Amino acid sequence: MPPEHVPLRSRMGWLRGSRLLKWLTYAAAAGALTYVVWNLRLSDLREGVSHMIWWAVVLAIILQIVPRLVQAWRWGYLLRPVKARLGLLLHAIYVSTLANGILPMCPSDLVRGVMVARRTRTGTVRVFSSQAVERAADGVALALVAWLAIRGLRVPQGVNQALIALVALVGAGMLVGLAMNLQHRRLHGYVDSRKPAGRVGKTFKKTSLELLAGAKAVKAWTMPFSITTGIGMVIMQIAVMWLMLYAYRINLSAMQTAALFGIITIGTLLPNAPASIGAWQFFCILGLGLFGVPASHAAGFSLVAFAIWTVPSLLLGVVALVVSPVSWADLSSKRKPESTEVQPA
């Protein structure tokens, strides 16, 4: 929701823009799904499902849990000295996965960040700064693996451009974070000395101080540790993708599978329809086409693999929402989490 202090006219403009973006994502998803259905042959899909290797499917579903466990463990490490139990973080991750599967425009980071901030009574900016480190590290890991995997392949120019844009975006974010970390004392003193008169200015000052506090909390060893862990998670997800391909009797090498995973992930980075439906299948067909897989066979696999990739996680998200110590009520509560402001060193 737009901030309460924003004037009504600006708030209405914000809502219209948000609604327009949502319908644009739905239109893109519908177009992508139309492309999938256009290439799909029901006879090919029936044959593919009937000849699937089911033990590989079961193993793929089980292995999907491992990257989430690693993500929760790494997130707890990045949140230090804030104490957050592994179970709480894992619950929040799965609930956010459920939100991502039923809401448009990928709100998962916002959901899990707010939930953990409320439960641990930590400032949301502090939690979001740890998530920013996560995303930057995962971006580096994904870009590195995708670059190694697609070398020598004739990929569409858009894939190369998206990879370059991802590297540029992550690099810019890391440089900004590094500058905020190294110049924390000077920037904190400058912002703290400002005396804004309006409510918007005061809110901006408070948020800026919290951002600086979050940047100061990032240590020199944090990023190498996060990138290494991110590479491990990407490799695990590639293994799951390979098992799904093997189960559907599509023979790709480990590097080809890594390239396919990179193309799908990069293609679904932008705001999408719930669970990236449509875009996921479109880029799956696009990637498999690079390795000579017929479009009709690739379309059938894209539907089956999407179900294996998303449905178990969504079901675990439902379970997490039911048994979790956090809930949707925590998100909708008007009580704000307590802020933890770090003074300059």
C-alpha positions as CSV (number, residue, x, y, z in Angstrom):
1,M,0.0,0.0,0.0
2,P,1.2,3.6,-0.6
3,P,2.5,5.4,2.5
4,E,-0.1,7.2,4.5
5,H,1.6,10.5,4.4
6,V,1.5,10.7,0.6
7,P,-1.2,13.2,-0.7
8,L,-4.4,11.7,-1.9
9,R,-3.8,12.7,-5.6
10,S,-0.3,11.1,-5.5
11,R,-1.7,8.0,-3.8
12,M,-4.3,7.6,-6.5
13,G,-1.7,7.9,-9.2
14,W,0.4,5.3,-7.4
15,L,-2.5,2.9,-7.3
16,R,-3.3,3.5,-11.0
17,G,0.3,2.8,-11.9
18,S,0.4,-0.3,-9.8
19,R,-2.8,-1.6,-11.3
20,L,-1.5,-0.9,-14.8
21,L,1.7,-2.8,-14.1
22,K,-0.3,-5.7,-12.7
23,W,-2.4,-6.0,-15.9
24,L,0.6,-5.6,-18.1
25,T,2.2,-8.6,-16.3
26,Y,-1.0,-10.6,-16.8
27,A,-1.1,-9.7,-20.5
28,A,2.5,-10.8,-20.9
29,A,1.8,-14.1,-19.1
30,A,-1.3,-14.7,-21.2
31,G,0.8,-14.1,-24.4
32,A,3.5,-16.5,-23.2
33,L,0.9,-19.2,-22.3
34,T,-0.7,-18.8,-25.7
35,Y,2.7,-19.5,-27.3
36,V,3.1,-22.6,-25.1
37,V,-0.4,-23.9,-26.0
38,W,0.3,-23.2,-29.7
39,N,3.3,-25.5,-29.6
40,L,1.8,-28.1,-27.4
41,R,0.6,-31.4,-28.7
42,L,-1.6,-33.4,-26.3
43,S,-0.4,-36.7,-27.7
44,D,3.2,-35.7,-27.1
45,L,2.3,-34.6,-23.5
46,R,0.5,-37.9,-22.8
47,E,3.5,-39.9,-24.1
48,G,6.0,-37.9,-22.2
49,V,4.1,-38.3,-18.9
50,S,3.5,-42.0,-19.5
51,H,7.2,-42.7,-19.9
52,M,8.4,-40.6,-17.0
53,I,10.9,-41.9,-14.6
54,W,9.1,-41.4,-11.3
55,W,11.9,-42.0,-8.8
56,A,13.7,-39.0,-10.4
57,V,10.6,-36.9,-9.9
58,V,10.4,-37.9,-6.2
59,L,14.1,-37.2,-5.7
60,A,13.8,-33.8,-7.4
61,I,10.9,-32.8,-5.1
62,I,12.9,-33.8,-2.0
63,L,16.0,-32.0,-3.2
64,Q,14.0,-28.8,-3.6
65,I,14.0,-28.4,0.1
66,V,17.8,-28.3,0.5
67,P,18.3,-24.8,-1.1
68,R,15.6,-23.4,1.1
69,L,17.4,-24.7,4.2
70,V,20.7,-23.2,3.1
71,Q,18.9,-19.9,2.3
72,A,17.4,-19.8,5.8
73,W,20.7,-20.7,7.4
74,R,22.6,-18.0,5.4
75,W,19.9,-15.4,6.2
76,G,20.1,-16.1,9.9
77,Y,23.9,-15.6,9.6
78,L,23.5,-12.3,7.7
79,L,21.0,-11.0,10.3
80,R,23.5,-11.3,13.2
81,P,23.5,-9.9,15.9
82,V,19.7,-10.1,15.5
83,K,18.7,-13.5,16.8
84,A,16.3,-15.4,14.5
85,R,15.6,-19.1,14.8
86,L,16.2,-21.2,11.7
87,G,12.6,-22.5,11.9
88,L,11.2,-18.9,11.9
89,L,13.3,-18.0,8.8
90,L,12.3,-21.2,7.0
91,H,8.6,-20.6,7.8
92,A,8.9,-17.0,6.5
93,I,10.6,-18.2,3.3
94,Y,7.9,-20.8,2.5
95,V,5.1,-18.4,3.4
96,S,6.6,-15.9,1.0
97,T,6.9,-18.6,-1.6
98,L,3.2,-19.1,-1.2
99,A,2.6,-15.4,-1.6
100,N,4.7,-15.4,-4.7
101,G,2.6,-18.2,-6.1
102,I,-0.7,-16.4,-5.7
103,L,0.2,-12.7,-6.0
104,P,1.6,-10.9,-9.0
105,M,4.9,-9.0,-9.3
106,C,7.0,-11.2,-7.0
107,P,6.3,-9.8,-3.5
108,S,8.1,-12.7,-1.7
109,D,11.1,-10.6,-0.4
110,L,8.7,-8.0,1.0
111,V,6.5,-10.6,2.7
112,R,9.3,-12.6,4.4
113,G,11.2,-9.4,5.4
114,V,8.2,-7.8,7.1
115,M,7.2,-11.1,8.8
116,V,10.7,-11.6,10.3
117,A,11.0,-8.0,11.2
118,R,7.7,-8.1,13.1
119,R,8.5,-11.4,14.8
120,T,12.0,-10.4,15.9
121,R,11.0,-6.8,16.7
122,T,13.7,-5.6,14.4
123,G,13.7,-2.6,12.1
124,T,12.4,-3.5,8.6
125,V,15.3,-1.7,7.0
126,R,17.8,-3.8,8.9
127,V,16.1,-7.0,7.7
128,F,15.8,-5.7,4.1
129,S,19.5,-4.8,4.1
130,S,20.3,-8.5,4.8
131,Q,18.0,-9.4,2.0
132,A,19.8,-6.9,-0.3
133,V,23.1,-8.7,0.4
134,E,21.3,-12.0,-0.4
135,R,20.0,-10.8,-3.7
136,A,23.3,-9.2,-4.7
137,A,25.2,-12.4,-3.9
138,D,22.6,-14.6,-5.7
139,G,22.8,-12.3,-8.7
140,V,26.6,-12.7,-8.8
141,A,26.3,-16.5,-8.4
142,L,23.6,-16.7,-11.1
143,A,25.5,-14.5,-13.6
144,L,28.7,-16.5,-13.1
145,V,27.1,-19.9,-13.6
146,A,25.0,-18.7,-16.5
147,W,28.0,-17.1,-18.2
148,L,30.0,-20.3,-17.9
149,A,27.1,-22.4,-19.1
150,I,26.1,-20.4,-22.2
151,R,29.7,-19.9,-23.5
152,G,29.8,-21.2,-27.0
153,L,26.0,-21.4,-27.4
154,R,24.2,-19.3,-29.9
155,V,21.7,-17.8,-27.5
156,P,19.2,-15.0,-28.4
157,Q,20.7,-11.5,-28.2
158,G,18.1,-10.7,-25.5
159,V,19.5,-13.3,-23.2
160,N,23.0,-11.8,-23.5
161,Q,21.6,-8.4,-22.9
162,A,19.7,-9.5,-19.9
163,L,22.8,-11.1,-18.4
164,I,24.8,-7.9,-19.0
165,A,22.0,-5.9,-17.4
166,L,21.9,-8.3,-14.4
167,V,25.7,-7.9,-13.9
168,A,25.5,-4.1,-14.2
169,L,22.6,-3.9,-11.8
170,V,24.3,-6.1,-9.2
171,G,27.6,-4.3,-9.7
172,A,26.0,-0.9,-9.2
173,G,24.2,-2.1,-6.1
174,M,27.4,-3.5,-4.6
175,L,29.3,-0.3,-5.3
176,V,26.6,1.8,-3.6
177,G,26.6,-0.5,-0.6
178,L,30.4,-0.4,-0.4
179,A,30.4,3.4,-0.5
180,M,27.7,3.6,2.2
181,N,29.8,1.2,4.3
182,L,33.1,3.0,3.9
183,Q,31.7,6.5,4.2
184,H,29.2,5.6,6.9
185,R,30.4,8.1,9.6
186,R,30.5,11.0,7.2
187,L,27.1,10.2,5.6
188,H,25.5,9.6,9.0
189,G,26.8,12.9,10.3
190,Y,25.5,14.7,7.2
191,V,22.1,13.1,7.2
192,D,21.8,13.5,11.0
193,S,22.6,17.2,10.9
194,R,19.7,17.9,8.5
195,K,16.5,19.4,10.0
196,P,13.7,18.7,7.6
197,A,10.5,20.5,8.4
198,G,7.8,18.4,6.6
199,R,6.6,14.9,7.5
200,V,8.0,13.5,4.2
201,G,11.4,14.9,4.9
202,K,11.5,13.5,8.4
203,T,10.5,10.1,7.1
204,F,13.1,10.3,4.5
205,K,15.8,11.2,7.1
206,K,14.8,8.3,9.3
207,T,14.8,5.8,6.5
208,S,18.2,7.1,5.3
209,L,19.7,6.7,8.8
210,E,18.3,3.1,8.9
211,L,19.7,2.4,5.5
212,L,23.1,3.6,6.6
213,A,22.8,1.5,9.8
214,G,22.0,-1.6,7.6
215,A,25.0,-0.9,5.3
216,K,27.3,-0.5,8.3
217,A,26.2,-3.9,9.6
218,V,27.6,-5.6,6.5
219,K,31.1,-6.8,7.1
220,A,33.9,-7.3,4.7
221,W,33.6,-11.1,4.7
222,T,29.8,-11.1,4.2
223,M,29.7,-10.9,0.4
224,P,32.3,-13.6,-0.4
225,F,30.5,-15.9,2.1
226,S,27.1,-15.1,0.6
227,I,28.3,-15.5,-3.0
228,T,29.9,-18.9,-2.2
229,T,26.6,-20.0,-0.6
230,G,24.6,-18.7,-3.5
231,I,26.7,-20.7,-6.0
232,G,26.0,-23.8,-3.9
233,M,22.3,-23.1,-4.0
234,V,22.4,-22.5,-7.8
235,I,24.2,-25.9,-8.2
236,M,21.5,-27.6,-6.1
237,Q,18.7,-26.1,-8.2
238,I,20.5,-27.1,-11.4
239,A,20.6,-30.7,-10.1
240,V,16.8,-30.5,-9.5
241,M,16.4,-29.3,-13.1
242,W,18.6,-32.1,-14.4
243,L,16.5,-34.7,-12.5
244,M,13.3,-33.3,-14.1
245,L,14.8,-33.4,-17.5
246,Y,16.0,-37.0,-16.9
247,A,12.6,-38.0,-15.6
248,Y,11.0,-36.7,-18.8
249,R,13.7,-38.5,-20.9
250,I,15.4,-35.4,-22.2
251,N,19.1,-35.9,-22.3
252,L,21.1,-32.8,-21.5
253,S,24.6,-32.5,-20.0
254,A,25.2,-30.8,-16.7
255,M,26.4,-27.6,-18.5
256,Q,23.5,-27.6,-20.9
257,T,21.1,-27.9,-17.9
258,A,22.9,-25.0,-16.2
259,A,22.4,-23.0,-19.3
260,L,18.7,-23.8,-19.4
261,F,18.3,-22.9,-15.7
262,G,20.1,-19.6,-16.3
263,I,17.9,-18.7,-19.3
264,I,14.7,-19.5,-17.3
265,T,15.8,-17.7,-14.2
266,I,17.1,-14.6,-16.0
267,G,13.9,-14.6,-18.1
268,T,11.7,-14.5,-15.0
269,L,13.6,-11.9,-13.0
270,L,11.3,-9.1,-14.0
271,P,7.9,-8.7,-12.3
272,N,5.7,-11.5,-13.4
273,A,2.3,-13.1,-13.0
274,P,1.9,-15.3,-9.9
275,A,4.6,-18.0,-9.8
276,S,6.0,-16.6,-13.1
277,I,3.5,-18.7,-14.9
278,G,3.8,-18.2,-18.7
279,A,7.2,-16.7,-18.6
280,W,8.7,-19.8,-17.0
281,Q,7.3,-22.0,-19.7
282,F,8.2,-19.6,-22.5
283,F,11.9,-19.4,-21.6
284,C,12.0,-23.1,-20.9
285,I,10.9,-23.8,-24.5
286,L,13.3,-21.2,-25.7
287,G,16.2,-22.7,-23.8
288,L,15.4,-26.3,-24.9
289,G,15.2,-25.2,-28.5
290,L,18.9,-24.2,-28.3
291,F,19.7,-27.9,-27.7
292,G,17.5,-29.3,-30.5
293,V,14.5,-30.3,-28.5
294,P,11.3,-30.0,-30.6
295,A,9.0,-27.2,-29.5
296,S,6.1,-29.6,-29.0
297,H,8.2,-31.9,-26.7
298,A,9.6,-28.8,-24.9
299,A,6.1,-27.4,-24.4
300,G,5.0,-30.6,-22.7
301,F,8.0,-30.7,-20.5
302,S,7.6,-27.0,-19.5
303,L,4.2,-27.7,-18.1
304,V,5.2,-30.9,-16.2
305,A,8.4,-29.4,-14.9
306,F,6.6,-26.2,-13.8
307,A,4.2,-28.3,-11.8
308,I,7.1,-30.2,-10.2
309,W,9.0,-27.0,-9.5
310,T,6.2,-25.0,-8.0
311,V,3.4,-27.1,-6.6
312,P,5.4,-28.9,-3.8
313,S,6.8,-25.5,-2.6
314,L,3.3,-24.0,-2.6
315,L,1.9,-26.8,-0.6
316,L,4.8,-26.5,1.9
317,G,4.0,-22.8,2.0
318,V,0.4,-23.6,2.9
319,V,1.6,-25.9,5.7
320,A,4.1,-23.2,6.9
321,L,1.3,-20.6,7.0
322,V,-0.9,-23.0,9.1
323,V,1.8,-24.0,11.6
324,S,4.0,-20.9,11.5
325,P,4.5,-18.6,14.5
326,V,4.0,-15.7,12.0
327,S,0.8,-15.2,10.0
328,W,-1.0,-12.9,7.6
329,A,-2.3,-11.0,10.6
330,D,1.3,-10.0,11.4
331,L,1.6,-8.5,8.0
332,S,-1.7,-6.6,8.1
333,S,-1.3,-5.4,11.6
334,K,-0.9,-1.6,11.9
335,R,1.6,-2.0,14.7
336,K,5.0,-1.2,13.3
337,P,8.0,-3.3,14.2
338,E,10.4,-1.7,16.6
339,S,13.4,-0.1,14.9
340,T,17.0,-0.8,15.9
341,E,19.1,2.1,15.0
342,V,22.9,1.7,15.0
343,Q,24.9,4.7,16.0
344,P,28.0,5.5,13.9
345,A,31.2,3.8,15.0
